Amino acid sequence: MKSKIKGKDLSTESDAFAKKGVRFNTKKFGILFRLMLVHAAVLIIALSVLSFEAVKSVNDSGVRNVKIELGNQITEFGSAVNKIQAGQTLSDVVRAYLGRHVLAAGEGIIVSLKSAQTYATVSAAPLASIPTIKALISKVPPSSEYLTINYQNTSYQVLASPIIGTSVDGVIFAIESLSQVTSVRNHVLLVTVVEATLVLIIALGSTFFVLRRLLRVIARMTQTAREISTGDLNKRIDYSGPKDELGTLAETFDEMIVRLGNAMDAQRSLLSDVSHQLKTPLTVIQGHVEVLTRGDLSDPSETRQSLDLVRDEVGHASALVEQLLLLGRSLEVDFIEPGIVDLRSFISDIWASVPLLAERVWRLGDIPDLTLMIDSERMNGAIRNLIDNAIHATKVGDTICLEVVKGDYIDFKVVDTGHGMTPGQVENARVRFSSGAERQKKGTGLGLAIVDAIAKAHGGQVVIDSKVGEGTSVSIRIPFVKAVNLNEDLNES
């Protein structure tokens, strides 16, 4: 049976809270509790060790000072015994010494002579009956020794030392209570425990807030990732905290989502463009095939004309597909395979077949003596693409120049004296499936996009400079850091 309070269904409310993320928060605070528990255990162990060492150090220091005081008592008594005068007995000296010697509170002296006489100060007299003291009186120790005795819940430090004249004449006990040492030790222990507890509370409190902040950001990242996994790429963490490692992680996550969104948009745009571009040749092919199947095939000239048109459209579609595959390949990490290329030999190989492509005035500019780290196959295709664009932008008698310019960058430049382009046409030329001015009316519109992909894969870009009536210059610009001077390398080697 479901429990109800004031008409509310608790099971329904718990389901609603679970949907709002309470279940996730429970897991989050479970992690927080475990982390706090581990942190608390480590802190307790560390603080316990420090407290133990502190208390032990204070206690040892106090006991050491007591032993020094007891040693001084024995030394002072020995000096009095050594000053015994003629006619005095050892008993007279002991009585005189104890009579004039002033002791601090908690101190006492017991002297037992060989003549079975025992003398003691008032504070030490009750201790003479302790079995340990009696045993040392009956059997005098050969040398001084320390011992600890307990009497009526009080600890005493005792130094027993033989009284030596011409022979062993007895034993003296210098006694001091350890009450003050115990009191100081207990006080230090109390202070240490209180301080350690405060440190533990402060440390756990600060750790709690730090971990909660950390887990809150991680929880937000997790929730954002879940929402993104459903296809909503507009979600962001929108972190606004300090620029630490966590902040950098959150910002990097948002940047990654932006890049994913851009990639998805580019993919959708490409698919839309591809479907639109392929629709035309496929429609043309389908129309001519239907004409051929329904028409009279007895007329060879009409049949040949239809087949030629179908062949042209198939070739156009095939070229489009090939270029689309190359564009898709450009998104992969290993799109280019750089190698050491001798620039002059590389350009010479390209130039050997270029003058045969069209009736133009061809000119080869100066080529620097360099070696480059480039993908020769991809760069060859990109340069030939620029040359093909220049051919379509010019007419018979116009000049097309291929040159390589060395500066802060390396520019593979194709310059023509064609009709040129307006700024709007220059921007339009960069768009997929479009062309600038009268360029490549029968082309796919992907040539410059492929060149741009190759340039970016080399860490560079495509630069277009064009003026109407003056011509166009298109460059593949790559960073000069990828180039090495061949002569310098040979001289160094």
N, C-alpha and C positions, 0 to 999 in steps of 0.2 A: 504494500500500500504506500502511495506517495504521501510524504509529510507535507502539511500545509500550515502556514502561520498567517493569520489575518487574511485568509483567502488566497494567498500566493502559493504557487506550486514551486517548491524548492528545487525539484529535479529539473524543471524547465529553466529556472534561473541559472542553475549550475551549467546546463548545456549552453545557455547564452553566454555565460562568462567564459566557458571553454572556447567558444567560437571567437571571443574577443582577444584571446591570447593569454588568458590566465594560466592555462596549462603550460604554455611556453615559459611564462614567468616563474612558475614553480620549478621547472627544470633549471632555469637560470640561477635562482636563489639556491637550489641544491648544489650547483657547482660553486657558488659563492661561499656557502656554508663549509663545503669540503676544503676549499682553499684557505678559508679563515681558520679551520680546525688544524690543518697542517701548519700554517703560519704560527698559530698559538702554541702548538706543541714544540716547535723549534725555539720560539722565544722563551717559553717556560724552561726548557732545558738549558738554554744559554744563560738566562737570568739566574737559575738555580746554581749553576756552576760558579758564576761571578759572585753571588751572595755567599756561597760556601767558602770561597777563597778569601773574600773580604773578612768574614767573621773569623775564620781560622787565622788570618794574618793578625787581626786585633788581639785575639786570645793568645797566640804565640808571643806577640810583642809584650803583652802584660805579664805573662809567666816569666819571660826572659828578664824583665825588669825586677820582678820579685826575687828571682834567683840571684841577681846582682846585689840586691839589698841584703839578702841572707849571707852572701859571701862577704860583704863588708862587715856584717855583724861578727862573723867568725874571725875575720882579720883583726878587728878591733879588740875582741876578747883575747886573741893570741898575743897582741901587743901588751895588754895588761898583765898577762901571765908572765911574759918575759921580763917585766919590770918588778918581779917579786923581790922584796928586800930581805935582808938577813933578819932572822927571827920570825918572819911571817910564814904561815902555812898556806897551802893552796886553798884551804877552806876559807881563810881570812881574805885572800884575794878575791875569791868568788863572791863572798858576801859583800865585800866593799864594792866590787864592780856592779853587782846587781842593785845595790843600794843607791849608787849615784847615777846609774845609767838610765836615761829617759827613753822610753820606747813609744812609738806611735801606736795609734789604735789598731788593734788587730795583730800586733807583733808580740812575740814572747820568746823567752829563753829558758831552756831546761839544762841544768848542768848536773851530771852524775859522776861522782868521784870514785876512785878505786876503793876508798875507805867506806863505801856503801852509803855515803852521804849524798842526798839529792837535793838540789836547790832549784827553784823555779820562780819566775815572776807570777804575779796574780793571774794574769790572763792565760798563762800557759800551764798553770798547775793542774787543771782537770785533764790535760792531754797526757800527763805522765802515766796515767793508768791504762792508756790504750795498749793493747797487746803488741802492736808493732814497735812502739817506743820501748816497752819493757824488754822486748827481745834484743834490741840494740844496746840497751843498758847492760843486760846480762852478757852480751857478747859484742864488745866494742868493735866497730868496723875498722879494718886496717887503713882505710882512707876515707876522705869525705864522699858522701853520696846523698843524692836528692831522692826524696820520696813524697808522695801525696797521700794524705790521710783525711778521713771524713769523721767529723764529730758533731753530733746533733745537727745534721743537715747542712753542715758547713764544711767546705773543703779548705785544707791547709797545705801550704807548701813547706816542707821541712828539709833543712840541710843538717845532716848528722856528721860530725867531724870529731876524730879522736883528739884528746888533750895529751900532748906529748911533752914531757919534761926530760928527765933522765931515762924515763920509761913511759909507757902508756899509763897515764894517771887517771883517765876517765874519758867521758864523751860529753860533748856539748851539742845541744839541739837549738838551732836558730829557726824560729817558726813565724810564719806570716799567713794571715788569712787571705784566701783568694776571692773573698766576697766582692771586693771592688773590681777585680778582673772579671768576675762573672757578671757583675752588674753592667760594666762597660760592654762586655761581649753581648749580653742580652739586648742592651740598648742599640748597639750597632745592628744586631740581627733584626730588631723591630724596624729600625729606620730603613734597612736594606730591603726588607720584605715590603714595606709600604712603598718605597721608591720603585721597586721592581714591579709591584702591582700597578702603580700609576703609569710606568713605562709600557707595561703590557697593554693596559687599557688604551693609552694614547696610540700605541703602535697598531693595535687591532682596529681602533677607530679610523685612523688614517688609511690603513690597508683596506678597510671596508669601503670607504668612499672611493679610493683609487680603483679597486676591483669592480665596484658597482658601475663606475663611469666606464671602465674598460668593457665590461659585459654589456652595458647598455648600448655602446656603439656597435659591439659585435652582434648583439641582438637585432639592432637596426639594420646592419649589413645583411644578416640572415633573412630578415623579413623582406628587405628590398630584393635580395636574390630570389626569394620565393615568388614575389610578385613579377619579377622580370622573367622568371621561368615560364610564367603563363603567357608571356608575349608582350607585356607592358614595359617597353624600354624607356618610358618617360619618368620612371621612378628614380630618385636620387637619395643618397644619405643626407646631403646638405649639412655636413659637419661644420660646426662653428667654434670648436674648442681650440686649445693651444696647438701650435704647429710642432708637435712631438711625433714620435714614431707612430702612435695611434692615429693622429691627425693626418700624417702622410699616407698611412694605409687607407683611411677613409677617402681622402682626395684621389688617391690612385684608383680606388675602386670606382668612384664616380667618373674619372677620366676613362677608365676601361669601358664603362657602360656607354659613355658618349661615343667612343670609337665603335663599339658594337652597334649602337644605333645608327651611326653613319654608314657602317658596313651593310647593315640590313637595308637602310634606305637606298644605298647604292645598288645593292642586289635587286631590290624590287624595281628600281628604275631601269637597271640593265635588262631584267626580264621583260619589263613593259616595252622597252625599246626594241629588244630582240624580236618579241612577238609581232610588233608593228612592222619591223623591217622585213621579217621573213614572210609576212602575210602577202606582200605585194608579189614577189617572185612566185610563190606557191599558187596564188590566184591566177597569175598569167599562165603558168604551166598547166594548171587544171583546165583553164579555158581553151587553150590550144589543143590539149589532148582530147577534150570533148568535141571540138570542131573536127579533129582528125577522125574520131570514132563515128561521128554522125554524118560527116561529109563524104563527098565523092573522092576516093583516093586515086582516081584515074588520072588526075592532073598532077604530073610530077613536080611542076614548078611550085604550085601552091603547097604541096606536101613538103617539099624541100624547105620552103620559106617558113612553114610552121615548125618544122623540126629544128631549123636554125635558131628560131626565137626561143624554143624550149631549151636548146643547148646553151644559149646565152644566159638565160635565167637560172639554169642549174649551175652554171659556172659562177654566176654572181652569188648565188646562195651558198655554194661551196666555199668561195672566198670569204664570205661573211662568217660562216661557221668556223673556218680556220682562224680568223682573226679574233673571234670571240673566245675560242679555246686559248689563244695566246694571252688575251686579256685576263682570263680566269687563272691562267698559270702564273701571271705576274703577281698575284696575291700570295703566292706560296713563298716560304722562307728561302728555298733554294732555287728561286727563279733564275738567278744569274750565277755563273761559275767563273769568278775572276781568275785571270792568269796573266803572266807577264807578256806584254805585247809590244813589239818594236813598232813605233808609231809610223815611221816612214814606209816600212814594208806593208803595214796594215792598210794605209791609205793608197799605196800603189796598187795593191790587189783590187781595191774597190774601183779605182780610177781606170783600170785597164779596160773595163767593159762599158763604162759610163758613156763615152762619146758616141757609142753605137745605138743608144736608146732613142735619140731624137735629133732632128736637125736643128741644133742650137750652137751658139758660140760657147764652147766649153773652156774654162780656165781653171787651172790648179794653182792655188796660192802656196805660200811658203809653208813647209811642214817642219816643226821643231824636231831636233834630234833627241827624242825622249823614249823611255819605255813606260808603259802604263799598266796598272793593275785593273783590267777591264775584262768583261765577257766579250771576246772578239766576235762571236757569232751573233749575239744580240745587238751589239753596237753596229755591226755591219748591216744588219737588217734595218736598224733605225735610220742610219745615214742614207741608205738606198731609198727608204720611205720618204725622207725629206727631198731627195733628188727627184723622185717620182712626182711629188707634190709640186716642185718647182717646174717640172716639164709641163704639167697641166696648167700652170699659172702663166706660162709664157707662150710665145709664138716663134715662128721661124725668124731667125735673125737676132733674137734676144740672147743675152749672155747669162750663163749659169756658172757660178764660181764655187768651188769647194776649197775650204781652207781650215787650218787649225791654228787657233790663237792661244798663246800662252800668256797668262797674267796671274792674277790671284786665283783664277780658275783655268781649266782647259776647256775651250770652246770648239766643238766640231760645228762649223758654220757653213750653211748653204745659202748663198746670196744670188738672187735673180733680178733681172731688170724688167720684170713683167709689169702688169697694170697695177699691182699693189692692192692694199686693202684699207678700208676705213677702220677706226678703233672698234666699232661695233662688229665688223666682220672678223677682226682679229679675235675678239672674245668668242664669237660664234664658232670660229675654227677650232677652239679648244673643246667644244661640246661634242659628245659622241653622236655619231650618225648625222653630223652636219658638216658643212664645208664653207670655207671663206670665199667670197666673190664667186668666180666661175670655176673654181677648182673642182676637179674630179666629179663631173656631173654623173658619171657612171660608176663612181667609186662607192665604197661601203660607208665612208665617213668615220672609220675607226683608225685610220693611219696615224694621225697626230696623237690620238689617245694611247696607242701602243708605244709610240715614241716617248711620250711623257712617262708611261709606266717604266720603260727601260731606263730613262734618265733618273727617275726617282729611286729605282733599284740600285743605281750607282751612287746614290746620295746627292743627286743633282736635280736639274729642272730643265724645262724647255723655255727658251727666251725668243719671243717674236717681236721684230721691229719692221714695221711696214708703213709706207706712205703711198697714197693713191697717185699713180703716174710715175713713181720713182722706183718701185720694186719692193721686194720683201727679203728680209734676212731672218732665217730661223736657225737657232743654235741649240745644240745639246751641251749643256754646261755641267761639268762635274768638278768637284773640289780638287784643287791642285795637290792636296796632301796625298792623293792616290797616285801621283805621278812621281817618277824618279828620273833624274838626269842620267842618261846612259854613259856619257863621257866621264862624269864625276865618279860613277860607280867603277868604271874601268880603271881610272887613275888611282882610286882608293885601294882596289884589289891588287 
